[in-house]
């Protein structure tokens, strides 16, 4: 769990010694404070550095709490898990999938000693720091319920604390420098970082125009990026396509069912995925694509528990028109764009266009899964918990995923279409 001392006075943006060449950018309108729910401490084996392991395993935890007496608390990571990371060991979840050190929804390591005794990753959580050519961008992970709910004080009022976490991040990952050398508007269309920042500013301007529905804003963002591509080729978007309409006329094509099924499998899995299952399978996708071309591909089904539903059933469920709930979706997308966590070195080395379209696709599946969760309970209106739970799962899976060259190539091929984006967004209505 995150430390509970973030409410510090607003001071200078940069930590002394970091220098102006590495500014820390903090998003507007994003709040965070730990809610003490304990839900962040479940569903994964917490990784530890060698120093973490030596520090924590040296304590006789069984003498401090009967729950930990005789418990098998740690494991060494396998070679493929250590590769490219600072971690050597992990805390083993208990039979319920919880961190064994979670006691009364609080971290027993933290409460027994101090924050700095916890694993390094827990000390940083839920703060993300993404290095780019224009500095580091800070966001908070939606795996945290507090982040989903936007609880606490604005990050912009916690600059001292964020600078402290930023310094810890840099110390923990001294050699981590994402490769932004090949930024592309779309495949094989290079983009300078300066031009990217201009495009991003317009994307955020469109996103923040709350006079339209979020679906319409996302559609306009897609149209803008496609327009940038066409302008680079000396043409413009046909006037007939400038007026965007979402609704029943946008019916999914068979190949789109195949693509959504593969992404849905990854983002909302029925069970914990092993290493071989946890990434986009380009070969499986291509095989299913061939079946779709022959008209024999099954349609997308959504699950909730042991029940499954077709798209028509799910679309009958209502998403409440409550600003606080819709703001959750907005903040997720805003942070992904502000933090550069949707394209290039921020996500899968995807091009800007396909990275944005993939983000819109993930949002569309999130909305559908919220509705499926409601149906699973036998109701036709989405509850706040549906949005929170599915959003946390999506964030975790996006963080776990990697794309190899074949997977990235398949997404580049399938997610360039603005029309496809309109069909995906129409599913949400």
N, C-alpha and C positions, 0 to 999 in steps of 0.2 A: 504494500500500500504506500501511497505517497506520504511525504512528511506533512505534518499539520502545522507548519509555521510559515505559510507563504505571504501573509498580510504585512508586508514591509513597506516603508515609505517610498514614494516615487523619486528616483534619482537619475543619474546619467545613464544613457543607454548601454554603453560599452564597459565591460570589465577592465580595470586598469591592466595594461600589459598586452591586451588583445590587439590593440592598434586599429586605426581607422580602416585598414585594408580588409578587416574581417568584422564588419558591423553585424550586430544582432538585430534582425527585424522582428517585431512583435505585432501580431494581428490585432486589429481593432474589433471590438464587439465580442471578444472571446473571453469568458470568465473561467476560473477554475478554483475549486477547493475540494479537498477530499470529503466525501459524505459519510465515511465510516461504515459503508454497507458491507464491505468484505468481498464483494463479488468480483473485484479485479483479481483476487488471489485464487482463482479456480480455472480449471480447464487447460492447464499447461504445466510443464516441468520448468521451474524457474532456473535459468542458467546462471552459473557462477564462474567468475574468473578464478585463477589459481589462488590469488590473494583472498578472494571471498571464501573459497573452500577452506583454506588454512585457518582463517579467522573464525568461521562459524563452526566448522567441524571440531575445533579444539574445545568447545564448550560442552560440558556434560549436561545436555538438555534434559535427560531423564530425571536428574536430581532436582530440576527446576519446575517440572510439570509432569504429572502422572500420565498425561496423554502421550508424551514423548518418550516415556520409559520403555526401552527395548525396541523402539520404532526404527525401521530401516529408512533413514532420512535422505541419503545422498546416493548418486550414481555417477560414474565417470562417463563422459560423453563419448560416443563412437567417433571414429576418425572423420566420417563425412559431416558430423555435427560440429566438430571443432574447426573444420576447414574454413578459412577466411573470417574467423571470429576470435574474440579475445577469451572465449569461454572454454573451460576444461571439464567442469562438472555441472550437475543440476540437482536441485531439490526434488525429490520424488513426490508426486501427489499422493494423497491418501486414497482409500477405497472409494471415496465420494468425489474424487477429482479435485479436492481442495489442497492448498498448501498446508502441510502438517503444522506449520507454525502459526496458522490462523486460529486464534483463540478469542472467543466472544467478538468476532468480526474485527479484531485488531491484530496487528503483527506482534507476535510474542517476542521476536528478536528485538524489535524496536522498543517495546514496553519494558523489556528486561534490562536493556542496556541503553542504546541510543540509536538515532537514525543511521549513523555512519557504520554501525555494525551490520546492517542489512546487506544483502547482495547489491552490487553496484547498480544492476538494472532496476532494482526496486527503489533505490535512492533517486534515480532519474525519472522513473515512471510518474505521470503519464506524458512527460515533456519529450517532444521530438525536436531535433536540431538538424536541419538539412543544409549542407554546404553547397553553395552555388557560386558562379562567377561574380555575383553581386553581393556576396556575404552569406551569413547563416540565417535561416528562416525558422522561427520557433512556432510550433503548434502543440496541441494536446490531443492525446489519443482517445478515440471514442470507445476504446475498450473500458475506459473508466466511466462509471455511471455519472460521476460528477461532471465530467467533460460533456457527456451527452446532454445532461440537464442544464449545462451552462451555470453551474452553481458557484457561488463565491464572488470574489472581486475580479475586476477586469485584469487581464494579463498586463495591460499597459500600466497598471498601478502596482505591479509586482516586479518591477525591473531589477531591483537589487537581487531578489530571490532568483529570478530567471538567469541573471548573470552568474550567480553562484552555481546553478545547475549547468549552465553553459560551460563554465570552467571545468566542472566535474566531467562533463561529456568529452571535452577535448583531452583531458588527462586520460580518460578511459579508452578513447579511440584516437591516439595520436597519429596513426598512419591511415586513418580512414578519410579518403579524399575522392568523392564520387567523380566519375569521368563524364564531364559535360562537353567533351571536345566535338561531339557529333550531334548537334541539335538540328532537328529537321522539322519543317512545316508538315510535310508528309514524306513518304519514302522517296529517297534520292533527291529531295528538294531541301538543300541546306538553309539554315536560318541563323543569322547572327544573334548573339545574346541580347544586344541592344534592341534589335527589332522584336525579339521575343517579349521583352519587357513592355514594349509599346502595345503589342497584341494582348498581353495579359491585362494591362490597364483597361483596355476596352472590354475584355471578357468580364472583368470584375464590375465595370460600370453597368453592363447589361444585367449581370447577376443581381446587383443591388437595387435594380429598378423594381420595387415591390408593387408597382401598379399593375403588373401582370402576374399570372400564376407562375410557379416555379417551372412547370413543364414548358410554358411558352418562353420563358427566359432561356432555358437550356436549348430550346429549338433555335432561338435567335443567336445564341452563342455558336452553335454548330454552323449556322448559315454564315456568320461572320468569318469564321475560319475557312470555310469552303470558298467564300468570296475572296479572301486573301490569296488563296492558292490560284484561283482563276485569274486574278489581277496579275499575278506573277507570270502567267502564260499569255497575257495580253488580251484577256476576254473578261466578261462580266457575268454575273448570275442573270439568267433570263428573267424578265420582268414578271412573268407569270408565276415564278417560284418565290418572289419576294414576299408575297402575302402567305403567311403560315397559318394553316388550319390543322388542328388535331381532332381526332375523333374516329368514328366507326369506319370511315372510308379507308383508313390505314390498317389493312389486315396483314398479319404476318405471313411471310412466304415460308415454304417448307425448310429452306436452308437456314432461315432465321430461328426456327424452332430448334434446329440442331445446334446452332451456336449458343442459344440461350440455355439449352439443356446442359451443355458442357460447362458454361460459366456458373449456372445454378448449382451444379454438382460440386463445384469448387467453393462457392461462397456460402452455401447453406447445406453442408454435408449432413447426411443421416447419422454418421458415426465419425469418430476421429480418423483422419486420413493418415495412412503411412506415407513414407517418403515417395514411393512410386506413384501413389494416387494423388498427391497433394498439388500437382502442377498441371497446367493445361496440356492435354494430350493431343498434339497435332495429328498423329497417326489415326487415333480414334475419331477425331473430328473429320478428317478427310474421308475415312471409310463411311461415316454416317452421312457426309455430304453427297457422296455418290448415291447412297440409298435415297436421299432427298430428291436428287435429280430424276430418279426413276419413280418418284411419287410414293415411296414405301416407308418414309421416315416417320416415326411416331411423334405426336405433338408434345409440347412442353406440359409437364405435370408438376404441380407444386404440392409440398408435403407439410403436414403439421402432425407430429407424433406418428401414429401408425395409419393416418388417413392421407389420401391423396386427392387432389382436385384439379379439374381442367381449367383452362384459362377463363372460359365463360363464367364458371362458378365463382372464381376468385374476383373477377371484375364486378360482380354484383355486390361486393362488400364496400361499405362507405368508409372513407378516410375523413375523420371529423374536420370541419373547417374551423380549427382552433389555431390561432397564430403561434402559440407557444409550441405546439406539436409540429407545425410545418416549419418552424424555425430550426428544429433539429436537423431536418434534411438540408436546409439552406446552409447551416453552419458546417456541416460535413463537407459539402461541395466547396464552400468558400475556403475552408482550411486546406483542402487538397490542392486548390489552385494557388492560393497564397503561398503555401509551403512547397510548391513545385513537386508535389507527390503524385503526379498523374502521368508523367511522360519523361522521356530521357532518363538520366541517371536517377531521377526520383521514382520511376516506376517502369521497370522492364525494358528500358531503352526504346520505348515506343515513340513514334513521331508525335508532334503536338496535336495534329488532327485526330489521329487514332487514339491517343491518350485521352483526349477530351471525350471522344465518342465512347470509349470504354468506360469512362467515369459516368457518363449518362446512362449507359447500359447497366452498370452496377446499381445506380440509383433506381432505375426502373425495376430491377429484380428485388431490390429492398422493399419498395412499395408493395409489390406483389406478394412477397413473403409475409409482410405485415398482415395483409388481407387473408392469406392462407392461415396464419396463426389464429386470427379471429374465427375463421370458419371451423378450425379444429376444435374450438370451444363451443361451436354451435351457434355463434352470434354473427351478425352482419354489420358490425361497426368495429373498427379498429380501436383498441385500447392503448393508452400511453405505454404500457409495458410491452406491447407488441413492437412498437417502434424502437424502444430502448434495447430490448433483447436482440432483435434482428440487426439493429445498427451496430451493436457491440460485436456480434458474430462476423458481420461483413468487415469491419475494421480489422479484426484479428486475422481473418483469412487473407485480406489484402496485404497485411504485414508479413504473413508466412510465405506468400507465393513468390516464385521466380519464374521467368519465362526463358526457355532456351531459344536458340535462333529459329528453330522450326515453329515454335509456338508464337513467337513475336511476328514471324513472317505470315502465319495464318491470320492473326488478328489484323495486321497491316492490310491484308488482302480483303478481309471481310468487313472491316469497320471504317472504311473511308466514306461510305455513302450517307449523305444527309437524309435521303429518303428513308433509309433504314433507321436512322435516329428518330425520325418522326413516327415511324411505326412502333418503335419501342416506347416512346413517350406516350403514345396513344393508349398503350396497355394500362397506363396508370390511371386513366380517367374513368 
